[in-house]
């Protein structure tokens, strides 16, 4: 009987450790993905600004545009270009 209680307690402890690790690791993975996508968005913005500077067109590089470009990728860049053209 004592061995059964010990096994049940061990399984319960493993379940608690697993759930705790998941709670800690999910935000870390999300933060890492956000940083990676933001860096990619920044690179895309800089490439667009480098190519479009010849035509006098510049996209502002700030936190909002970097996050939009990072989350949406190339469609986000196109969205920023259209939005910038509408504002001019």
Secondary structure, 3 states (H helix, E strand, C coil): CHHHHHHHHHHHHHHHHHHHHHHHHHHHHHHHHHHHHHHHHHHHHHHHHHHHHHHCCCCCCCHHHHHHHHHHCHHHHHHHHHHHHHHC
